[in-house]
Amino acid sequence: MNKAKHFINKITGYRLFLPLLCLAIVLLINVIKTPSFFEITIKNGVFYGYIVDIINRSSELVILSIGMTLVVAASGGTDISVGAVSAVAGAIAIFILGGGETSTDFYHAPYILGFIAAIIAGCVCGAWNGFLVAKMKIQPMVATLILYTAGRGIAQLITEGQILYLRVDHFKQLGSFIPGIPFPTPVFVAIICIALTMLILKKTALGLYIQTVGINAKAARLVGLNSTMIKFLSYTFCGICSGIAGMIITSRVYSIDANNAGLNIELDAILAVALGGNNLGGGKFSLLGSVIGAITIQALTTTLYAMKVSADQLYVYKAIVVILIVALQSTELKRMLRNLKAKLTGVQAGRKVA
């Protein structure tokens, strides 16, 4: 009995237990509703299936959740501008590659130039957020609210209020498939981003520095850490992730619609971080947890759409999930449950004595 209890406590105490449990529940619901959920077929040389579609569609969310994880860990706040920054990056890339034309079927500039421009745009936007949060000491929600509201306006200025189309097959490959490779390109991009980020965090002390600053910025300064720079770099990195996500988003539809590109994706990114078991107050973090959280969110979205839930109602269900996850992470709730358990144990002991 004690061994079984110890085994259960060990499993439930595993950091990724909650994220994996949530993902397992969502997948189980899908399997019950659609028995062929895990079935994968090959059509025209590429993989098709529900599970492939979920992994594919969650790629840009995974990339954004990586950046959001570091922002949350370092500053104890969130970057709500990632969706708008993605739109800005995508607008700049297509404007350069399409020569500013409304619709074109050939490149007006080298692809690499447009891609680099998108990354630089994301980096600049992230650096701006980092400057406001780290140097100016503005609350993250308020600081990133500036680009959240102005970002799409900037994208509209770049596109002159029009939807720009870039009908080049090569441009579509980043958001779909590379000829001869059966797996979606966005998945490879997401894997590369995860691998590079984890490599940087593991091979350098940056991961430890971010956790230290997130737990106690004042104490971090006292031991010689530049907490301002660490927060700044976290937001800058998040901006770079937004730029990459923006390229994938525009490549999927070979166009840029400044009003709808990456719309509300920041909410999913924040939810993915919370669902990944990360403390939204900053400090310790888990990139793998956020990645699992992002895949879970996409699986949940797919499930809700399959259950005929409209796009307008989707966020109500997601809000319920946020409330449950945040409540489960609440130290106050855990304390209340421990006190309740202690009282019940005391009552049962009293009855046995009586």
C-alpha positions as CSV (number, residue, x, y, z in Angstrom):
1,M,0.0,0.0,0.0
2,N,2.8,2.4,1.0
3,K,4.7,1.5,-2.2
4,A,1.7,2.2,-4.4
5,K,1.1,5.5,-2.6
6,H,4.8,6.4,-3.0
7,F,4.6,5.5,-6.7
8,I,1.5,7.6,-7.3
9,N,3.0,10.6,-5.4
10,K,6.2,10.3,-7.4
11,I,4.3,10.3,-10.7
12,T,1.9,13.1,-9.8
13,G,4.9,15.1,-8.4
14,Y,6.6,15.0,-11.8
15,R,6.7,18.4,-13.3
16,L,5.2,17.5,-16.7
17,F,2.4,15.3,-15.1
18,L,-0.3,17.9,-15.4
19,P,0.5,19.0,-19.0
20,L,0.7,15.4,-20.1
21,L,-2.5,14.5,-18.3
22,C,-4.3,17.4,-20.0
23,L,-3.0,16.3,-23.4
24,A,-4.0,12.7,-22.8
25,I,-7.5,13.7,-21.8
26,V,-8.0,15.8,-25.0
27,L,-6.6,13.0,-27.2
28,L,-8.8,10.5,-25.4
29,I,-11.9,12.5,-26.1
30,N,-10.8,12.8,-29.8
31,V,-10.3,9.0,-30.0
32,I,-13.7,8.3,-28.5
33,K,-15.4,10.8,-30.9
34,T,-13.3,9.8,-33.9
35,P,-11.9,6.2,-33.8
36,S,-9.6,6.9,-36.8
37,F,-8.1,9.9,-35.0
38,F,-4.5,8.4,-34.9
39,E,-4.8,7.1,-38.5
40,I,-2.1,8.5,-40.8
41,T,-2.4,8.2,-44.6
42,I,-0.1,9.2,-47.5
43,K,-1.6,11.2,-50.3
44,N,0.4,12.8,-53.1
45,G,3.6,11.9,-51.2
46,V,2.7,13.7,-47.9
47,F,1.3,12.6,-44.6
48,Y,-2.4,13.3,-43.8
49,G,-4.4,12.7,-40.6
50,Y,-5.9,14.4,-37.6
51,I,-2.8,14.0,-35.5
52,V,-0.5,15.3,-38.3
53,D,-2.8,18.3,-38.7
54,I,-2.7,19.1,-35.0
55,I,1.1,19.0,-34.8
56,N,1.3,21.0,-38.0
57,R,-1.1,23.7,-37.0
58,S,0.4,24.0,-33.5
59,S,3.9,24.8,-34.9
60,E,3.7,28.6,-34.8
61,L,2.0,28.4,-31.4
62,V,4.9,26.2,-30.2
63,I,7.4,28.8,-31.4
64,L,5.6,31.7,-29.7
65,S,5.1,29.7,-26.5
66,I,8.9,29.2,-26.3
67,G,9.5,33.0,-26.3
68,M,6.5,33.6,-24.0
69,T,7.9,31.1,-21.5
70,L,11.2,33.0,-21.2
71,V,9.3,36.3,-20.9
72,V,7.1,35.0,-18.1
73,A,10.0,33.4,-16.3
74,A,12.2,36.5,-16.4
75,S,9.7,39.2,-15.7
76,G,6.6,37.5,-14.2
77,G,4.5,39.1,-16.9
78,T,3.3,38.3,-20.4
79,D,3.9,39.7,-23.9
80,I,0.4,40.3,-25.3
81,S,1.8,41.8,-28.5
82,V,3.2,38.6,-30.1
83,G,0.2,38.3,-32.5
84,A,0.5,41.9,-33.7
85,V,4.3,41.6,-34.0
86,S,3.8,38.5,-36.1
87,A,1.5,40.5,-38.4
88,V,4.2,43.3,-38.7
89,A,6.9,40.8,-39.5
90,G,4.8,39.1,-42.1
91,A,3.7,42.4,-43.7
92,I,7.4,43.6,-44.0
93,A,8.4,40.2,-45.5
94,I,5.7,40.1,-48.2
95,F,6.0,43.9,-48.9
96,I,9.7,43.4,-49.7
97,L,9.4,40.1,-51.6
98,G,6.3,41.3,-53.5
99,G,7.7,44.7,-54.3
100,G,4.7,46.3,-52.6
101,E,2.3,45.0,-55.2
102,T,-1.2,43.8,-54.3
103,S,-0.7,40.5,-56.0
104,T,2.4,39.1,-57.7
105,D,3.6,35.6,-58.8
106,F,7.3,36.2,-58.7
107,Y,9.9,37.5,-56.2
108,H,11.0,41.2,-56.4
109,A,13.8,40.5,-54.0
110,P,15.7,37.4,-52.7
111,Y,13.7,35.3,-50.3
112,I,16.4,35.4,-47.7
113,L,16.2,39.2,-47.6
114,G,12.5,39.1,-46.8
115,F,13.0,36.4,-44.2
116,I,15.8,38.3,-42.5
117,A,13.8,41.5,-42.6
118,A,10.9,39.7,-40.8
119,I,13.3,38.4,-38.1
120,I,14.8,41.9,-37.6
121,A,11.3,43.4,-37.4
122,G,10.4,41.0,-34.7
123,C,13.7,41.6,-32.9
124,V,13.2,45.4,-33.0
125,C,9.6,45.0,-31.6
126,G,10.8,42.6,-28.9
127,A,13.7,45.0,-28.0
128,W,11.2,47.9,-27.7
129,N,9.0,45.8,-25.3
130,G,12.2,44.8,-23.4
131,F,13.3,48.4,-23.1
132,L,9.9,49.5,-21.7
133,V,9.8,46.6,-19.2
134,A,13.4,46.2,-18.2
135,K,14.7,49.8,-18.4
136,M,11.6,52.0,-17.9
137,K,10.1,49.6,-15.3
138,I,6.7,49.6,-16.9
139,Q,4.5,46.7,-16.1
140,P,4.7,44.0,-18.8
141,M,1.0,44.0,-19.6
142,V,0.9,47.8,-20.0
143,A,4.3,47.9,-21.9
144,T,3.3,45.3,-24.5
145,L,-0.2,46.7,-24.8
146,I,1.4,49.5,-26.9
147,L,2.4,47.2,-29.7
148,Y,-0.7,45.1,-29.1
149,T,-2.8,48.0,-30.2
150,A,-0.4,49.8,-32.6
151,G,1.2,46.8,-34.2
152,R,-1.6,46.0,-36.6
153,G,-1.9,49.7,-37.4
154,I,1.8,49.6,-38.4
155,A,1.2,46.5,-40.5
156,Q,-1.7,48.3,-42.2
157,L,0.5,51.2,-43.0
158,I,3.1,48.9,-44.6
159,T,0.4,47.1,-46.7
160,E,-1.5,50.4,-47.3
161,G,-4.6,48.8,-45.8
162,Q,-4.7,46.1,-48.5
163,I,-4.3,42.3,-48.4
164,L,-1.1,41.6,-50.2
165,Y,-0.7,38.2,-52.1
166,L,2.5,36.5,-53.0
167,R,1.6,33.6,-55.2
168,V,5.0,31.9,-55.4
169,D,5.2,28.2,-54.8
170,H,8.5,28.5,-53.1
171,F,7.1,31.0,-50.6
172,K,4.3,28.6,-49.7
173,Q,6.8,25.8,-48.7
174,L,7.6,27.3,-45.3
175,G,3.9,26.9,-44.3
176,S,3.2,23.7,-46.1
177,F,5.5,21.0,-47.6
178,I,8.9,20.9,-49.2
179,P,8.7,18.7,-52.4
180,G,10.0,15.2,-51.6
181,I,9.5,15.6,-47.8
182,P,6.2,14.0,-46.5
183,F,6.1,15.9,-43.2
184,P,5.0,19.6,-42.9
185,T,7.8,22.2,-43.0
186,P,6.5,24.2,-39.9
187,V,7.1,21.2,-37.7
188,F,10.8,21.1,-38.7
189,V,11.0,24.9,-38.0
190,A,9.4,24.4,-34.6
191,I,11.8,21.5,-33.7
192,I,14.8,23.6,-34.8
193,C,13.6,26.5,-32.6
194,I,13.1,24.2,-29.6
195,A,16.5,22.5,-30.1
196,L,18.4,25.8,-30.4
197,T,16.7,27.4,-27.4
198,M,17.3,24.4,-25.2
199,L,20.9,24.2,-26.4
200,I,21.5,27.8,-25.5
201,L,19.8,27.4,-22.1
202,K,21.6,24.2,-21.2
203,K,25.1,25.0,-22.6
204,T,25.1,28.5,-21.0
205,A,24.1,29.9,-17.6
206,L,21.3,31.9,-19.2
207,G,18.5,29.6,-18.1
208,L,19.7,29.8,-14.5
209,Y,20.0,33.5,-14.8
210,I,16.4,33.9,-16.1
211,Q,15.1,31.7,-13.3
212,T,17.1,33.7,-10.7
213,V,15.9,37.1,-12.0
214,G,12.3,35.8,-12.2
215,I,12.3,34.5,-8.6
216,N,13.9,37.7,-7.1
217,A,15.3,40.4,-9.3
218,K,16.7,42.4,-6.4
219,A,18.6,39.4,-5.0
220,A,19.9,38.7,-8.5
221,R,21.3,42.2,-8.7
222,L,23.0,41.8,-5.3
223,V,24.9,38.7,-6.5
224,G,26.1,40.5,-9.7
225,L,23.5,39.6,-12.3
226,N,22.3,42.2,-14.7
227,S,18.6,41.7,-14.3
228,T,17.8,44.5,-16.7
229,M,19.7,43.0,-19.5
230,I,18.3,39.5,-18.9
231,K,14.7,40.8,-19.1
232,F,15.6,42.8,-22.2
233,L,17.1,39.8,-23.9
234,S,14.0,37.6,-23.0
235,Y,11.7,40.1,-24.6
236,T,14.0,40.5,-27.6
237,F,14.1,36.7,-28.1
238,C,10.3,36.6,-27.8
239,G,10.2,39.2,-30.6
240,I,12.4,37.0,-32.8
241,C,10.1,34.0,-32.2
242,S,7.2,36.3,-33.3
243,G,9.0,37.1,-36.5
244,I,9.5,33.4,-37.3
245,A,5.9,32.6,-36.5
246,G,4.8,35.5,-38.7
247,M,6.6,34.0,-41.6
248,I,4.9,30.7,-41.1
249,I,1.5,32.3,-40.7
250,T,1.8,34.3,-44.0
251,S,3.3,31.3,-45.8
252,R,0.3,29.2,-45.0
253,V,-2.0,31.5,-46.9
254,Y,0.7,33.1,-49.2
255,S,-0.6,36.6,-48.2
256,I,-0.7,39.1,-45.4
257,D,-4.0,40.4,-43.9
258,A,-2.9,42.8,-41.2
259,N,-6.2,42.6,-39.4
260,N,-6.3,38.8,-39.1
261,A,-2.7,37.5,-39.2
262,G,-1.9,35.9,-35.8
263,L,-5.2,37.3,-34.4
264,N,-5.6,36.3,-30.7
265,I,-2.7,33.9,-30.9
266,E,-1.2,35.6,-27.9
267,L,-4.0,34.3,-25.8
268,D,-3.2,30.7,-26.8
269,A,0.5,31.3,-26.2
270,I,-0.1,32.5,-22.6
271,L,-2.5,29.6,-22.1
272,A,0.1,27.1,-23.4
273,V,2.7,28.5,-20.9
274,A,0.2,28.1,-18.0
275,L,-0.9,24.7,-19.2
276,G,2.7,23.7,-19.3
277,G,3.0,23.9,-15.6
278,N,4.9,27.2,-15.6
279,N,4.5,29.7,-12.8
280,L,3.0,32.8,-14.3
281,G,4.5,34.8,-11.5
282,G,8.0,34.1,-12.9
283,G,10.9,31.9,-11.8
284,K,11.3,28.3,-12.7
285,F,10.1,27.2,-16.1
286,S,9.8,24.3,-18.5
287,L,10.1,24.7,-22.2
288,L,8.9,21.1,-22.8
289,G,5.9,21.9,-20.7
290,S,5.0,24.9,-22.8
291,V,5.5,22.8,-26.0
292,I,3.1,20.2,-24.6
293,G,0.7,22.9,-23.6
294,A,0.7,24.4,-27.1
295,I,0.0,21.0,-28.7
296,T,-2.8,20.5,-26.2
297,I,-4.4,23.9,-27.0
298,Q,-4.4,23.1,-30.7
299,A,-5.8,19.6,-30.0
300,L,-8.5,21.3,-27.9
301,T,-9.2,23.8,-30.6
302,T,-9.6,21.0,-33.2
303,T,-11.8,19.0,-30.8
304,L,-14.1,22.0,-30.2
305,Y,-14.4,22.7,-33.9
306,A,-15.3,19.0,-34.4
307,M,-18.0,19.4,-31.8
308,K,-19.5,22.3,-33.9
309,V,-18.4,25.0,-31.5
310,S,-18.3,28.3,-33.3
311,A,-15.1,30.4,-33.4
312,D,-16.8,33.1,-31.3
313,Q,-17.6,30.7,-28.5
314,L,-14.2,29.0,-28.6
315,Y,-12.6,31.5,-26.2
316,V,-15.2,30.9,-23.6
317,Y,-14.1,27.2,-23.3
318,K,-10.5,28.2,-23.4
319,A,-11.2,30.7,-20.6
320,I,-12.6,27.9,-18.5
321,V,-9.4,25.9,-19.0
322,V,-7.3,28.9,-18.0
323,I,-9.3,29.3,-14.8
324,L,-8.9,25.7,-13.9
325,I,-5.2,25.6,-14.6
326,V,-4.4,28.8,-12.7
327,A,-6.5,27.6,-9.8
328,L,-4.6,24.3,-9.7
329,Q,-1.3,26.2,-9.6
330,S,-2.5,28.5,-6.8
331,T,-0.5,28.1,-3.6
332,E,-3.5,29.4,-1.6
333,L,-5.8,26.8,-3.1
334,K,-3.2,24.1,-2.2
335,R,-3.0,25.4,1.3
336,M,-6.8,25.3,1.6
337,L,-6.9,21.8,0.4
338,R,-4.2,20.7,2.9
339,N,-6.2,22.3,5.7
340,L,-9.4,20.6,4.6
341,K,-7.6,17.3,4.4
342,A,-6.2,17.8,7.9
343,K,-9.6,18.6,9.3
344,L,-11.2,15.6,7.6
345,T,-8.4,13.4,9.0
346,G,-9.0,14.8,12.5
347,V,-12.7,14.2,12.3
348,Q,-12.2,10.6,11.2
349,A,-9.6,10.0,14.0
350,G,-12.1,11.4,16.5
351,R,-14.9,9.1,15.4
352,K,-12.6,6.1,15.7
353,V,-11.7,7.1,19.3
354,A,-15.4,7.5,20.1
